[in-house]
């Protein structure tokens, strides 16, 4: 204990003698660690936000689109570009595959919408009433169209929040009429905003699929079945997601009469899978950001080495005196090593605090979502101490190897 | 106490070699007060450094308190320096950032641990009780050298090595330092070896060893 306290006071002496120099050395580490914390927290925050968006679509959602699956190798049609998925497929899935709570086929097309002098072009999705529950949509005012609307092909529409904003402003659109392509529809509901990225339900309009078929010429397959652009469904038991996907795959392959060697002419994605892919990608991005910030930490480490070398040179005589008084090489080595580690640890701790505060304010001012996790903090502190030990090693070794006689003679 | 046998020390000087000590043989007994005199470049300081275990001889044998130390490792030599040997230098070699007290405590850091009470006692014994909180720049040369003596004294060394301890002091302060050393020798029986070229200082010693060109010319035995 006594030994440590005298060692620490020795180290403190070395650091406190040149306060400005120690501070500047520390600053390099402060900036490095701070940058790592801030960038990593931004990366983690972005990941968390994207995942939250996906979760808002419903974690049990599975979407089937026509066309080959996304991937590399070979020439493939873009997803949705082929016309292989039909309403009958959706019905067969609902009937034959277990653990499915609801199925909603949909057919989308971009149509011109006109209300008075306002007009916009928007994606119109014809679907079934189940679509709302399947896609986790919520109604802000009015209601979604009903099974009855669907059965009779009622020309009613539910607006996404952005579309409503564009066409009606602050007016209440419920009950109002609007022109949609060649037909007139009546607005029955407005959706709650999802606040997700572009292309979400905020920018869309939903009408019964039966009404859609009267508006646009819905393509048909050679067998005369109505083509849909996607089928979304929810599983009743999330543990069965993989089984459900497998069952749907084999059912659709049979229905589409695909040879065993042929690729699927549809692709199935579950939100769980998308979330996994995105969080992997985002994790890589976060790591990349961290690595860029780590470069400044490296530069800070070189600064520490620089200063320690100068410090050893300057204190040659002190080292000689200590040696004459009985200090072993080991004692001198430890002294300078601890001094370097102390500088970087203090810098690291200050950097964590500053990085954390900046991340906190960026988040609370709503500029960006940031998440500071314990592992980033621990990593930053451990790395900063390691930098001290690594870059302090050579200067400390230099100091310990000094010949006491020559050291005493130096000025 | 100290037994040197045919000690040589050769320094490489570029391509040539400089033979600083050419076969020194001498004995110093426990409790002696010995002066080493000689002109500049005669090897006085080199000899003192060897005796003080700061350096190793190129050849020859050196026994300190009956133990052969000429071939010990650096770590073991450091241990001997820490426990047995008190150095006093011409230029004092105090740490300017530390107070007198902290400088004295530094003497104990590598010799078993700091004991503030002992440090204060050591400063009192050299008459500096009033100046423990002063830094070297606030002290006169004589006072600084007394702090250095306290620093050496505090770990109870068996051997005091003083390299021109009065070289940078006026004659009055020099006399003070010598009287402290002689009284330490008389009262505590510490073996004192001092290098000087001041015959007046050397006259206080029991024995004078003369060194010239790396060889002893007089006084190798008492």
Interface residues (C-beta under 8 A of the other chain):
Chain A: X2 X3 X6 X10 X13 X17 X317 X318 X320 X321 X322 X323 X324 X325 X326 X327 X328 X329 X330 X331 X404 X405 X408
Chain B: X49 X52 X54 X55 X74 X75 X78 X79 X80 X81 X82 X83 X87 X89 X93 X94 X95 X97 X98 X106 X107 X109 X110 X111 X113 X114 X151
